[in-house]
């Protein structure tokens, strides 16, 4: 079974979002950079990223932890998803994204 790895919210105001999330999650971020603010909440990565890269503010990106990103991509595409970003080595694993027919972006993460 695959598991949820992370939920990433794209935000207009990173500092404001960080202040609210830090207060509500009752913890400081483990990563606090201008391009990414990440929290570990009971083993789940909750993260914020600025909208400056053209990302949609419509919905967070849920990342699914998979044992084989290529197999997961093939299964997702066979089920109707469209490849958004091919697998990229981000250090510590591969990350790819697909878009479903409703425009929802889903991330696929394979740890190395």
C-alpha positions, 0 to 999 in steps of 0.5 A: 500500500502507498502512503501519503507523504506530504501536503503542500499548500501554495500561498500568496504570503509565505510569512503570513501563512508560516505564522498561522501554521506555526501557531496552529500546529504548535511547532516550529518549521524544520525547514524555513526557506524563502522557497519552502517552509516545512513542518513534521506533524506526526510523521506527515510533511505539511509544507508551504511554498510561495505562488511565485513559480506560477503554481495554482492557489486552488488546491494543495498538492498531496504527495504519495509515497510509492516504492516505484515512481515509474510504475506509479506513473504508468498506473496513474496515466493508464487511469487517466492522469496526465504527466505534469513533471517527469521524475526528477532526482531531488536528493534522497529520491525521485519526485514526479507529478501528474494532473487528474482530469479535474486539474488536481495535481498529485505528487509521487515520491520514491525514496532512495 
